[in-house]
Amino acid sequence: MPDLPDIQPAQLRANRFDLLSRLADDLAHEIKNPLNSMVVNLELVRRLAAGGRGDAVNERVGILEEAVQRVHVLVDALLGAARPPRPGENTDTAVVLYDVKPLLQARAHVAQVDLSFEGDDGGRVAMPPYDLAQLILNVVDNAMDAVGKGGRIRVVTAAGPDAVSLRVEDSGPGFDARVLERVGQVGTTTRPGRAGLGLAVCRWLVQRARGRLDIDAAPDMGGATVRLVIPRADAA
């Protein structure tokens, strides 16, 4: 891989804003479904209550509760991702994955991509939670763009004695050899209209934490694998 790119604070913020903007667009589509369900079911509850159908009212109230909870989870996840960095030099990978999963699953649903999460809970790594969330969002976001509609992405977490690895495999076209030589450099992108910051930011964040970012083929899925290796907090 090339030398560590010179990432400026403004570029980190620009990358984060770009990610959150796209996620917010997808969440807007996802939130419409439970909101529409609430409108329909509230009208039904009103009619059933007027007719004395208590049993049916309870059933519809349950549907309403599920819709409200879905909206709450999505909005809370987006707000959490948008909050300013909190102090802390290490974090639990399981907690960060729990926080970003609703955002990524919403984006996968809108993009019609099969997204799955596998592996163990990882563990505490020597990286602030804000940085780890930005890493995961970037890598999975890139994979979603690569696979397109009907594609598959698998996120696998594994804890080792000295480091935690997070592997993102996809069924996309993979990287052309010439592009692969420049991946991670600012301005390198295969997507028109993009700044080419995503993987450069990822490399910078990982190497700042004394970790490693590797890109290879995904033999089981036919596309690419991006593997993040981050030192454990108790081993750093």
MARBA-3410 file (N, C-alpha, C, O; in Angstrom, 1 decimal):
236
0.8,-1.2,0.0,0.0,0.0,0.0,0.9,1.3,0.0,2.0,1.2,0.6 ~ 0.4,2.4,-0.6,1.2,3.6,-0.6,1.3,4.2,0.8,0.7,3.7,1.7 ~ 2.2,5.2,0.8,2.4,5.9,2.1,1.1,6.5,2.6,0.1,6.7,1.9 ~ 1.0,6.7,4.0,-0.2,7.2,4.6,-0.5,8.6,4.0,0.3,9.5,4.0 ~ -1.8,8.7,3.6,-2.2,10.0,3.0,-2.2,11.1,4.0,-2.4,10.9,5.2
-2.1,12.3,3.5,-2.1,13.5,4.4,-3.5,14.0,4.5,-4.0,14.8,3.8 ~ -4.3,13.4,5.5,-5.7,13.7,5.6,-5.8,14.9,6.6,-5.3,14.9,7.7 ~ -6.5,15.9,6.2,-6.7,17.1,7.0,-8.0,17.0,7.8,-8.9,16.3,7.3 ~ -8.2,17.7,8.9,-9.4,17.7,9.7,-10.6,18.0,8.8,-11.7,17.5,9.0 ~ -10.5,19.0,7.9,-11.6,19.4,7.0,-12.0,18.2,6.1,-13.2,18.1,5.8
-11.1,17.4,5.7,-11.4,16.3,4.9,-12.1,15.2,5.7,-13.0,14.5,5.1 ~ -11.7,15.0,6.9,-12.4,14.0,7.8,-13.9,14.5,8.0,-14.8,13.6,7.9 ~ -14.1,15.8,8.2,-15.4,16.3,8.4,-16.2,16.1,7.1,-17.4,15.8,7.1 ~ -15.6,16.4,6.0,-16.3,16.3,4.7,-16.7,14.9,4.4,-17.8,14.7,3.9 ~ -15.9,14.0,4.7,-16.2,12.6,4.5,-17.4,12.1,5.4,-18.3,11.4,4.9
-17.3,12.6,6.6,-18.4,12.2,7.6,-19.7,12.8,7.1,-20.8,12.2,7.2 ~ -19.7,14.1,6.7,-20.9,14.7,6.3,-21.5,14.0,5.0,-22.7,13.9,4.9 ~ -20.6,13.6,4.1,-21.1,12.9,2.9,-21.7,11.6,3.3,-22.8,11.3,2.7 ~ -21.1,10.9,4.2,-21.7,9.6,4.6,-23.1,9.8,5.3,-24.1,9.2,4.9 ~ -23.2,10.8,6.2,-24.4,11.0,6.9,-25.5,11.6,6.0,-26.7,11.3,6.2
-25.1,12.3,5.0,-26.1,12.8,4.0,-26.8,11.7,3.3,-28.0,11.7,3.1 ~ -26.0,10.7,2.8,-26.5,9.6,2.0,-27.4,8.7,3.0,-28.4,8.2,2.6 ~ -26.9,8.5,4.2,-27.6,7.7,5.1,-29.0,8.3,5.5,-30.0,7.6,5.6 ~ -28.9,9.6,5.7,-30.2,10.4,6.0,-31.2,10.2,4.9,-32.4,10.1,5.1 ~ -30.7,10.3,3.6,-31.7,10.1,2.5,-32.3,8.8,2.5,-33.5,8.6,2.3
-31.5,7.7,2.8,-32.1,6.4,2.8,-33.0,6.2,4.0,-34.0,5.5,3.9 ~ -32.7,6.8,5.2,-33.5,6.7,6.3,-34.9,7.4,6.1,-35.9,6.9,6.6 ~ -34.8,8.5,5.3,-36.1,9.1,5.0,-37.1,8.2,4.3,-38.3,8.2,4.6 ~ -36.5,7.4,3.4,-37.4,6.4,2.7,-37.8,5.3,3.7,-39.0,4.9,3.6 ~ -36.9,4.9,4.5,-37.3,3.8,5.5,-38.3,4.3,6.5,-39.2,3.5,6.9
-38.2,5.5,6.9,-39.2,6.0,7.9,-40.6,6.2,7.4,-41.5,6.2,8.1 ~ -40.7,6.5,6.1,-42.0,6.7,5.5,-42.9,5.4,5.6,-44.1,5.6,5.9 ~ -42.3,4.2,5.6,-43.1,3.0,5.7,-43.8,2.9,7.0,-45.0,2.8,7.1 ~ -43.1,3.0,8.2,-43.8,2.9,9.5,-44.7,4.1,9.7,-45.7,4.0,10.4 ~ -44.3,5.3,9.2,-45.2,6.4,9.3,-46.5,6.2,8.6,-47.6,6.5,9.1
-46.5,5.7,7.4,-47.7,5.4,6.6,-48.5,4.3,7.3,-49.8,4.4,7.4 ~ -47.8,3.3,7.9,-48.5,2.3,8.7,-49.3,2.9,9.9,-50.4,2.5,10.2 ~ -48.6,3.9,10.5,-49.3,4.5,11.7,-50.5,5.3,11.3,-51.5,5.2,12.0 ~ -50.4,6.0,10.2,-51.6,6.8,9.7,-52.8,5.8,9.4,-53.9,6.1,9.8 ~ -52.5,4.7,8.7,-53.5,3.8,8.4,-54.1,3.1,9.6,-55.4,3.0,9.7
-53.3,2.7,10.5,-53.7,2.0,11.7,-54.4,2.8,12.7,-55.3,2.4,13.4 ~ -54.0,4.1,12.8,-54.7,5.0,13.7,-56.2,5.2,13.2,-57.1,5.3,14.0 ~ -56.4,5.3,11.9,-57.7,5.4,11.4,-58.6,4.2,11.7,-59.7,4.3,12.0 ~ -57.9,3.0,11.5,-58.6,1.8,11.8,-58.9,1.7,13.3,-60.0,1.2,13.7 ~ -58.0,2.1,14.2,-58.3,2.1,15.6,-59.5,2.9,16.0,-60.3,2.5,16.8
-59.5,4.1,15.4,-60.7,5.0,15.6,-62.0,4.3,15.2,-63.0,4.4,16.0 ~ -62.0,3.7,14.1,-63.3,3.0,13.6,-63.6,1.8,14.5,-64.8,1.6,14.9 ~ -62.6,1.0,14.9,-62.8,-0.2,15.7,-63.3,0.2,17.1,-64.2,-0.4,17.6 ~ -62.7,1.2,17.6,-63.1,1.7,19.0,-64.5,2.2,19.0,-65.3,1.9,19.9 ~ -64.9,2.9,17.9,-66.3,3.4,17.8,-67.3,2.2,17.7,-68.4,2.3,18.1
-66.8,1.1,17.1,-67.7,-0.1,17.0,-67.6,-1.1,18.2,-68.2,-2.1,18.1 ~ -66.8,-0.7,19.2,-66.7,-1.6,20.4,-65.9,-2.8,20.2,-66.0,-3.8,20.9 ~ -65.0,-2.8,19.2,-64.1,-4.0,18.9,-62.8,-3.9,19.7,-61.8,-3.6,19.1 ~ -62.9,-4.1,21.0,-61.7,-4.0,21.8,-60.6,-4.9,21.5,-59.4,-4.5,21.5 ~ -60.9,-6.2,21.1,-59.8,-7.1,20.7,-59.1,-6.7,19.5,-57.8,-6.7,19.4
-59.8,-6.2,18.5,-59.2,-5.7,17.3,-58.4,-4.4,17.5,-57.3,-4.2,16.9 ~ -58.9,-3.6,18.4,-58.1,-2.4,18.8,-56.8,-2.7,19.3,-55.7,-2.1,19.0 ~ -56.7,-3.7,20.3,-55.4,-4.1,20.9,-54.4,-4.6,19.8,-53.2,-4.3,19.9 ~ -55.0,-5.3,18.8,-54.1,-5.9,17.8,-53.5,-4.7,17.0,-52.3,-4.7,16.7 ~ -54.3,-3.7,16.6,-53.8,-2.6,15.9,-52.8,-1.7,16.7,-51.9,-1.1,16.2
-53.1,-1.6,18.0,-52.2,-0.8,18.9,-50.8,-1.5,18.9,-49.8,-0.8,18.9 ~ -50.8,-2.8,18.9,-49.5,-3.5,18.8,-48.7,-3.2,17.5,-47.5,-3.0,17.6 ~ -49.4,-3.1,16.4,-48.8,-2.8,15.1,-48.2,-1.3,15.2,-47.2,-1.0,14.7 ~ -49.0,-0.4,15.8,-48.6,0.9,16.0,-47.3,1.0,16.9,-46.4,1.8,16.6 ~ -47.3,0.2,17.9,-46.1,0.2,18.8,-44.9,-0.2,18.1,-43.8,0.4,18.3
-45.0,-1.2,17.2,-43.9,-1.7,16.4,-43.4,-0.6,15.5,-42.2,-0.4,15.3 ~ -44.3,0.1,14.8,-43.9,1.2,13.9,-43.2,2.3,14.6,-42.2,2.8,14.1 ~ -43.7,2.7,15.8,-43.1,3.7,16.6,-41.7,3.3,17.0,-40.8,4.2,16.9 ~ -41.5,2.1,17.4,-40.2,1.6,17.8,-39.2,1.6,16.6,-38.1,2.0,16.8 ~ -39.7,1.3,15.4,-38.9,1.3,14.2,-38.4,2.7,13.9,-37.2,2.9,13.7
-39.2,3.6,14.0,-38.9,5.0,13.8,-37.9,5.5,14.8,-36.9,6.2,14.5 ~ -38.1,5.1,16.1,-37.2,5.5,17.2,-35.8,5.0,17.0,-34.9,5.7,17.2 ~ -35.7,3.7,16.6,-34.4,3.1,16.4,-33.6,3.8,15.3,-32.5,4.1,15.4 ~ -34.3,4.0,14.2,-33.6,4.7,13.0,-33.2,6.1,13.3,-32.1,6.5,13.0 ~ -34.1,6.9,13.9,-33.7,8.3,14.2,-32.6,8.3,15.3,-31.7,9.1,15.1
-32.7,7.5,16.3,-31.7,7.5,17.3,-30.3,7.1,16.8,-29.3,7.6,17.2 ~ -30.3,6.1,15.8,-29.1,5.7,15.2,-28.4,6.8,14.4,-27.2,7.0,14.5 ~ -29.2,7.5,13.7,-28.7,8.7,12.9,-28.2,9.8,13.8,-27.1,10.3,13.5 ~ -28.9,10.1,14.8,-28.5,11.1,15.8,-27.2,10.7,16.5,-26.3,11.6,16.7 ~ -27.1,9.4,16.8,-25.9,9.0,17.4,-24.7,9.1,16.5,-23.6,9.5,17.0
-24.9,8.8,15.2,-23.8,8.9,14.3,-23.4,10.3,14.0,-22.2,10.6,13.7 ~ -24.3,11.3,14.2,-24.0,12.7,13.9,-23.5,13.4,15.1,-23.1,14.6,15.0 ~ -23.5,12.8,16.3,-23.0,13.5,17.5,-21.5,13.8,17.4,-20.8,13.0,16.8 ~ -21.1,14.9,18.0,-19.6,15.2,18.0,-18.9,14.1,18.7,-19.4,13.3,19.5 ~ -17.6,13.9,18.4,-16.7,12.9,19.1,-16.8,13.0,20.6,-16.7,14.1,21.1
-16.8,11.9,21.2,-16.8,11.9,22.7,-15.4,11.5,23.1,-14.7,10.7,22.4 ~ -14.9,11.9,24.3,-13.6,11.6,24.8,-13.5,10.0,24.9,-14.5,9.4,25.2 ~ -12.3,9.5,24.7,-12.1,8.1,24.9,-11.1,7.6,23.9,-11.2,7.9,22.7 ~ -10.2,6.8,24.3,-9.1,6.3,23.4,-9.4,4.9,22.9,-8.7,4.4,22.0 ~ -10.4,4.2,23.5,-10.7,2.9,23.0,-12.2,2.6,23.1,-12.9,3.4,23.8
-12.7,1.6,22.4,-14.1,1.3,22.4,-14.4,-0.2,22.2,-13.5,-0.9,21.7 ~ -15.6,-0.6,22.4,-16.0,-1.9,22.2,-16.6,-2.1,20.8,-17.5,-1.3,20.4 ~ -16.1,-3.0,20.0,-16.5,-3.1,18.6,-18.0,-3.5,18.6,-18.7,-3.1,17.7 ~ -18.4,-4.3,19.5,-19.8,-4.8,19.6,-20.8,-3.6,19.7,-21.9,-3.6,19.1 ~ -20.4,-2.6,20.6,-21.3,-1.5,20.8,-21.4,-0.6,19.6,-22.5,-0.2,19.2
-20.2,-0.4,18.9,-20.3,0.5,17.7,-21.0,-0.2,16.6,-21.8,0.4,15.9 ~ -20.9,-1.5,16.4,-21.6,-2.3,15.4,-23.1,-2.2,15.7,-23.9,-2.0,14.8 ~ -23.5,-2.3,17.0,-24.9,-2.2,17.4,-25.5,-0.8,17.0,-26.6,-0.7,16.6 ~ -24.6,0.2,17.1,-25.1,1.6,16.8,-25.2,1.8,15.3,-26.2,2.5,14.9 ~ -24.3,1.3,14.5,-24.4,1.6,13.1,-25.2,0.6,12.3,-25.6,0.9,11.1
-25.5,-0.6,12.8,-26.3,-1.6,12.1,-27.6,-1.0,11.5,-27.9,-1.3,10.3 ~ -28.4,-0.3,12.3,-29.7,0.1,11.8,-29.5,1.0,10.6,-30.3,1.0,9.6 ~ -28.5,1.9,10.6,-28.2,2.8,9.5,-27.9,2.0,8.2,-28.4,2.2,7.1 ~ -27.0,1.0,8.4,-26.5,0.2,7.2,-27.6,-0.7,6.7,-27.7,-0.9,5.5 ~ -28.4,-1.2,7.6,-29.5,-2.1,7.2,-30.6,-1.3,6.5,-31.2,-1.8,5.5
-30.8,-0.1,6.9,-31.8,0.8,6.2,-31.3,1.1,4.8,-32.0,1.0,3.8 ~ -30.0,1.4,4.7,-29.4,1.7,3.4,-29.5,0.5,2.5,-29.7,0.6,1.3 ~ -29.2,-0.7,3.0,-29.2,-2.0,2.3,-30.6,-2.3,1.8,-30.8,-2.7,0.6 ~ -31.6,-2.0,2.6,-33.0,-2.2,2.2,-33.4,-1.4,1.0,-34.0,-1.8,0.1 ~ -33.0,-0.1,1.1,-33.4,0.8,0.0,-32.6,0.4,-1.3,-33.2,0.5,-2.4
-31.3,0.1,-1.1,-30.5,-0.3,-2.3,-30.8,-1.7,-2.8,-30.2,-2.1,-3.8 ~ -31.6,-2.5,-2.0,-31.9,-3.9,-2.4,-30.7,-4.7,-2.4,-30.4,-5.5,-3.4 ~ -29.9,-4.6,-1.3,-28.7,-5.3,-1.2,-28.8,-6.3,0.0,-29.4,-5.9,1.0 ~ -28.3,-7.5,-0.1,-28.4,-8.5,1.0,-27.1,-8.3,1.9,-26.0,-8.6,1.5 ~ -27.4,-7.7,3.1,-26.3,-7.4,4.0,-26.4,-8.3,5.2,-27.5,-8.3,5.9
-25.3,-8.9,5.6,-25.4,-9.8,6.8,-24.2,-9.5,7.7,-23.1,-9.1,7.2 ~ -24.3,-9.8,9.0,-23.3,-9.6,9.9,-23.0,-11.0,10.6,-23.9,-11.7,11.0 ~ -21.7,-11.3,10.7,-21.3,-12.6,11.3,-20.2,-12.4,12.2,-19.6,-11.3,12.3 ~ -19.8,-13.5,12.9,-18.6,-13.5,13.8,-18.9,-13.3,15.2,-20.1,-13.3,15.7 ~ -17.9,-13.0,16.0,-18.0,-12.8,17.5,-18.2,-11.4,17.8,-18.3,-10.5,16.9
-18.1,-11.0,19.0,-18.3,-9.6,19.5,-17.1,-8.8,19.3,-17.1,-7.6,19.5 ~ -16.0,-9.4,18.9,-14.8,-8.6,18.7,-14.1,-8.3,20.0,-13.3,-9.2,20.5 ~ -14.3,-7.2,20.6,-13.6,-6.8,21.8,-13.3,-5.3,21.8,-13.7,-4.6,20.9 ~ -12.6,-4.9,22.8,-12.2,-3.5,22.9,-11.0,-3.2,22.1,-10.0,-3.9,22.2 ~ -11.0,-2.2,21.3,-9.9,-1.8,20.4,-9.3,-0.4,20.7,-10.0,0.4,21.3
-8.1,-0.2,20.3,-7.4,1.0,20.6,-7.8,2.1,19.6,-6.9,2.6,18.9 ~ -9.0,2.4,19.6,-9.5,3.4,18.6,-10.8,4.1,19.2,-11.6,3.4,19.8 ~ -10.9,5.4,19.1,-12.1,6.1,19.6,-13.4,5.6,18.9,-13.3,5.2,17.7 ~ -14.5,5.5,19.6,-15.8,5.0,18.9,-16.1,5.8,17.7,-16.6,5.2,16.7 ~ -15.9,7.1,17.7,-16.2,8.0,16.6,-15.5,7.5,15.3,-16.0,7.5,14.2
-14.2,7.2,15.5,-13.3,6.8,14.4,-13.8,5.4,13.9,-13.8,5.2,12.7 ~ -14.0,4.5,14.8,-14.4,3.1,14.4,-15.7,3.2,13.6,-15.9,2.5,12.6 ~ -16.7,4.0,14.1,-18.0,4.1,13.4,-17.8,4.6,11.9,-18.4,4.1,11.0 ~ -16.9,5.6,11.8,-16.6,6.2,10.5,-16.0,5.2,9.6,-16.2,5.1,8.4 ~ -15.1,4.4,10.1,-14.4,3.3,9.4,-15.5,2.3,8.8,-15.5,2.0,7.6
-16.3,1.8,9.7,-17.3,0.8,9.3,-18.3,1.4,8.3,-18.6,0.7,7.3 ~ -18.8,2.6,8.5,-19.7,3.2,7.6,-19.1,3.4,6.2,-19.7,3.1,5.2 ~ -17.8,3.8,6.2,-17.1,4.0,4.9,-17.0,2.7,4.1,-17.3,2.7,2.9 ~ -16.5,1.7,4.8,-16.1,0.5,4.0,-17.4,-0.2,3.5,-17.5,-0.7,2.4 ~ -18.4,-0.3,4.4,-19.7,-0.9,3.9,-20.4,0.0,2.9,-21.0,-0.6,1.9
-20.3,1.3,3.0,-20.9,2.2,2.0,-20.3,2.0,0.7,-20.9,1.9,-0.4 ~ -18.9,1.8,0.6,-18.2,1.6,-0.6,-18.7,0.2,-1.2,-18.9,0.1,-2.4 ~ -18.8,-0.8,-0.4,-19.2,-2.1,-0.9,-20.6,-2.0,-1.5,-20.9,-2.7,-2.5 ~ -21.5,-1.3,-0.8,-22.9,-1.2,-1.4,-22.9,-0.5,-2.8,-23.7,-1.0,-3.6 ~ -22.1,0.5,-2.9,-22.0,1.1,-4.2,-21.5,0.1,-5.3,-21.9,0.1,-6.4
-20.5,-0.7,-4.8,-19.9,-1.6,-5.8,-20.8,-2.8,-6.2,-20.8,-3.1,-7.4 ~ -21.6,-3.3,-5.3,-22.4,-4.5,-5.6,-23.7,-4.1,-6.4,-24.1,-4.9,-7.2 ~ -24.3,-3.0,-6.1,-25.5,-2.6,-6.8,-26.7,-3.4,-6.4,-26.6,-4.3,-5.5 ~ -27.8,-3.2,-7.0,-29.0,-3.9,-6.7,-28.9,-5.4,-6.9,-28.3,-5.9,-7.9 ~ -29.3,-6.1,-5.8,-29.3,-7.6,-5.9,-27.9,-8.2,-5.4,-27.7,-9.4,-5.3
-27.0,-7.3,-5.0,-25.7,-7.7,-4.6,-25.7,-8.2,-3.1,-26.7,-8.1,-2.4 ~ -24.6,-8.8,-2.7,-24.4,-9.3,-1.4,-23.2,-8.8,-0.7,-22.1,-8.6,-1.3 ~ -23.3,-8.5,0.6,-22.2,-8.0,1.4,-22.3,-8.8,2.8,-23.3,-9.0,3.4 ~ -21.1,-9.2,3.2,-21.0,-9.9,4.5,-19.9,-9.2,5.3,-18.8,-8.9,4.9 ~ -20.3,-8.9,6.6,-19.4,-8.2,7.5,-19.1,-9.2,8.6,-20.0,-9.7,9.3
-17.8,-9.6,8.7,-17.4,-10.6,9.7,-16.4,-10.0,10.7,-15.4,-9.4,10.3 ~ -16.7,-10.2,12.0,-15.9,-9.7,13.1,-15.2,-10.9,13.7,-15.8,-11.9,14.0 ~ -13.9,-10.7,14.0,-13.2,-11.8,14.7,-12.2,-11.2,15.7,-11.5,-10.3,15.4 ~ -12.2,-11.8,16.9,-11.3,-11.3,17.9,-10.0,-12.2,18.0,-10.2,-13.4,18.1 ~ -8.9,-11.6,17.9,-7.6,-12.3,18.1,-7.0,-12.0,19.4,-7.5,-11.1,20.1
-5.8,-12.6,19.8,-5.2,-12.3,21.0,-4.7,-10.8,21.1,-4.6,-10.3,22.2 ~ -4.2,-10.3,20.0,-3.6,-8.9,20.0,-4.4,-7.9,19.2,-4.2,-6.7,19.4 ~ -5.4,-8.4,18.4,-6.1,-7.4,17.5,-7.5,-8.0,17.2,-7.8,-9.1,17.4 ~ -8.4,-7.1,16.8,-9.7,-7.4,16.3,-9.7,-7.1,14.8,-9.3,-6.1,14.4 ~ -10.2,-8.1,14.1,-10.3,-7.9,12.6,-11.8,-7.8,12.2,-12.7,-8.4,12.8
-12.0,-6.9,11.3,-13.4,-6.7,10.7,-13.2,-6.8,9.2,-12.6,-6.0,8.6 ~ -13.9,-7.8,8.7,-13.8,-8.1,7.2,-15.1,-7.8,6.5,-16.1,-8.3,6.9 ~ -15.0,-7.0,5.4,-16.2,-6.7,4.6,-16.0,-7.3,3.3,-15.1,-6.9,2.5 ~ -16.8,-8.3,2.9,-16.7,-9.0,1.7,-17.9,-8.7,0.8,-19.0,-8.5,1.3 ~ -17.7,-8.5,-0.5,-18.8,-8.2,-1.4,-18.8,-9.0,-2.7,-17.8,-9.6,-3.0
-19.9,-9.0,-3.3,-20.1,-9.7,-4.6,-19.9,-8.8,-5.8,-20.4,-9.2,-6.9 ~ -19.3,-7.7,-5.6,-19.2,-6.7,-6.7,-18.1,-7.1,-7.7,-17.6,-8.3,-7.7 ~ -17.7,-6.2,-8.6,-16.7,-6.5,-9.6,-15.3,-6.6,-9.1,-14.4,-7.0,-9.9 ~ -15.0,-6.2,-7.9,-13.7,-6.2,-7.4,-12.9,-4.9,-7.9,-13.5,-4.0,-8.5 ~ -11.6,-4.9,-7.6,-10.8,-3.8,-8.0,-9.9,-4.1,-9.2,-9.3,-5.2,-9.2
-9.9,-3.3,-10.2,-9.0,-3.4,-11.3,-7.6,-3.2,-10.7,-7.3,-2.4,-9.8 ~ -6.6,-4.0,-11.3,-5.2,-4.0,-10.7,-4.6,-2.5,-10.7,-3.9,-2.2,-9.8 ~ -4.9,-1.8,-11.8,-4.4,-0.4,-11.8,-5.0,0.5,-10.8,-4.4,1.3,-10.2 ~ -6.3,0.3,-10.5,-7.0,1.1,-9.5,-6.5,0.7,-8.1,-6.3,1.5,-7.3 ~ -6.3,-0.7,-8.0,-5.9,-1.2,-6.6,-4.6,-0.6,-6.2,-4.3,-0.3,-5.0
-3.7,-0.2,-7.1,-2.4,0.4,-6.8,-2.6,1.7,-6.2,-1.7,2.2,-5.4 ~ -3.7,2.4,-6.5,-3.9,3.8,-6.0,-5.0,3.9,-4.9,-5.2,4.9,-4.4 ~ -5.6,2.7,-4.6,-6.7,2.7,-3.6,-6.1,3.2,-2.3,-5.1,2.8,-1.8 ~ -6.9,4.1,-1.7,-6.4,4.7,-0.4,-5.7,6.0,-0.5,-5.5,6.7,0.4 ~ -5.5,6.4,-1.8,-5.0,7.8,-2.0,-6.1,8.7,-2.2,-7.1,8.4,-2.8
-5.9,9.9,-1.7,-7.0,11.0,-1.8,-7.2,11.2,-3.3,-6.3,11.4,-4.1 ~ -8.5,11.2,-3.7,-8.8,11.5,-5.1,-9.0,10.3,-6.0,-9.5,10.4,-7.1 ~ -8.7,9.1,-5.4,-8.9,7.8,-6.2,-10.3,7.3,-6.0,-10.6,7.0,-4.8 ~ -11.0,7.2,-7.0,-12.4,6.7,-6.9,-12.9,6.2,-8.3,-12.4,6.7,-9.3 ~ -13.7,5.2,-8.3,-14.3,4.7,-9.5,-15.8,5.2,-9.7,-16.5,4.8,-10.6
-16.2,6.1,-8.7,-17.6,6.6,-8.8,-17.6,8.0,-9.1,-17.1,8.9,-8.4 ~ -18.3,8.3,-10.3,-18.4,9.7,-10.7,-19.0,10.6,-9.7,-20.0,10.2,-9.0 ~ -18.5,11.8,-9.5,-19.1,12.8,-8.6,-18.6,12.6,-7.2,-19.0,13.4,-6.3 ~ -17.8,11.6,-6.9,-17.3,11.4,-5.5,-15.9,12.0,-5.4,-15.1,12.2,-6.4 ~ -15.5,12.4,-4.1,-14.2,13.0,-3.9,-13.1,12.1,-3.7,-11.9,12.5,-3.7
-13.3,10.8,-3.6,-12.3,9.8,-3.4,-11.6,9.9,-2.1,-10.4,9.8,-1.9 ~ -12.4,10.2,-1.0,-11.9,10.3,0.3,-12.1,9.1,1.2,-11.3,8.8,2.1 ~ -13.1,8.2,0.9,-13.5,7.2,1.8,-12.4,6.3,2.2,-12.1,6.2,3.4 ~ -11.8,5.5,1.3,-10.7,4.6,1.7,-9.5,5.3,2.1,-8.7,4.7,3.0 ~ -9.2,6.5,1.6,-8.1,7.3,2.1,-8.3,7.6,3.6,-7.3,7.5,4.4
-9.5,8.0,4.0,-9.8,8.3,5.4,-9.7,7.0,6.2,-9.1,7.0,7.3 ~ -10.2,5.9,5.7,-10.1,4.6,6.4,-8.6,4.3,6.7,-8.3,3.9,7.8 ~ -7.8,4.3,5.7,-6.3,4.0,5.8,-5.7,4.9,6.9,-4.9,4.5,7.7 ~ -6.1,6.2,6.8,-5.5,7.1,7.8,-5.9,6.8,9.2,-5.1,6.8,10.1 ~ -7.2,6.5,9.4,-7.7,6.2,10.7,-7.1,4.9,11.3,-6.8,4.8,12.5
-7.0,3.9,10.4,-6.5,2.6,10.9,-5.0,2.7,11.2,-4.6,2.2,12.3 ~ -4.2,3.4,10.4,-2.8,3.5,10.6,-2.5,4.4,11.8,-1.5,4.2,12.5 ~ -3.4,5.4,12.0,-3.2,6.2,13.2,-3.3,5.4,14.5,-2.7,5.7,15.5 ~ -4.2,4.4,14.4,-4.4,3.5,15.6,-3.4,2.3,15.6,-3.5,1.4,16.4 ~ -2.4,2.4,14.6,-1.4,1.3,14.5,-1.9,0.0,14.0,-1.5,-1.1,14.4
-3.0,0.1,13.2,-3.6,-1.1,12.7,-3.2,-1.2,11.2,-2.2,-0.7,10.7 ~ -4.1,-2.0,10.5,-3.7,-2.3,9.1,-5.0,-2.4,8.3,-6.0,-2.9,8.8 ~ -5.0,-2.0,7.1,-6.1,-2.2,6.1,-5.6,-2.9,4.9,-4.6,-2.5,4.2 ~ -6.2,-4.1,4.6,-5.8,-4.9,3.4,-7.0,-5.0,2.5,-8.1,-5.1,2.9 ~ -6.7,-5.0,1.2,-7.7,-5.2,0.2,-7.3,-6.4,-0.7,-6.2,-6.5,-1.1
-8.3,-7.3,-0.8,-8.0,-8.5,-1.6,-9.3,-9.0,-2.3,-10.3,-8.4,-2.2 ~ -9.2,-10.1,-3.0,-10.4,-10.7,-3.6,-11.2,-11.4,-2.5,-10.8,-11.7,-1.4 ~ -12.5,-11.6,-2.9,-13.4,-12.3,-2.0,-13.8,-13.6,-2.7,-14.7,-13.6,-3.4 ~ -13.0,-14.7,-2.4,-13.2,-15.9,-3.2,-14.6,-16.5,-3.1,-15.1,-17.1,-4.0 ~ -15.3,-16.4,-1.9,-16.6,-16.9,-1.7,-17.7,-16.1,-2.4,-18.7,-16.7,-2.7
-17.4,-14.9,-2.7,-18.5,-14.0,-3.2,-18.1,-13.4,-4.6,-19.0,-12.8,-5.2 ~ -16.9,-13.5,-5.0,-16.5,-13.1,-6.3,-16.1,-11.6,-6.4,-15.7,-11.2,-7.5 ~ -16.2,-10.9,-5.3,-15.8,-9.4,-5.4,-14.6,-9.1,-4.7,-13.5,-9.7,-4.9 ~ -14.7,-8.1,-3.8,-13.5,-7.7,-3.0,-13.7,-7.9,-1.5,-14.8,-8.0,-1.1 ~ -12.6,-8.0,-0.8,-12.6,-8.0,0.6,-11.7,-6.9,1.2,-10.6,-6.7,0.8
-12.3,-6.1,2.1,-11.5,-5.1,2.8,-11.4,-5.6,4.2,-12.5,-5.8,4.9 ~ -10.2,-5.7,4.7,-10.0,-6.2,6.0,-9.3,-5.2,6.9,-8.3,-4.7,6.6 ~ -10.0,-4.9,8.0,-9.4,-3.9,9.0,-8.9,-4.7,10.2,-9.6,-5.5,10.8 ~ -7.7,-4.5,10.5,-7.1,-5.1,11.7,-6.7,-4.0,12.7,-5.8,-3.2,12.4 ~ -7.3,-4.0,13.9,-7.1,-2.9,14.8,-6.6,-3.5,16.2,-7.2,-4.5,16.7
-5.5,-3.0,16.7,-5.0,-3.6,18.0,-6.0,-3.5,19.1,-6.8,-2.6,19.2 ~ -6.0,-4.6,19.9,-6.9,-4.6,21.1,-6.4,-3.5,22.1,-5.2,-3.2,22.1 ~ -7.3,-3.0,22.8,-7.0,-1.9,23.8,-6.0,-2.4,24.8,-5.2,-1.6,25.2 ~ -6.1,-3.6,25.2,-5.3,-4.1,26.3,-3.9,-4.6,25.7,-3.0,-5.1,26.5 ~ -3.8,-4.6,24.4,-2.5,-5.0,23.8,-1.8,-3.9,23.1,-0.6,-4.1,22.7
-2.4,-2.7,23.0,-1.8,-1.6,22.3,-0.6,-1.0,23.2,0.0,0.0,22.7
END
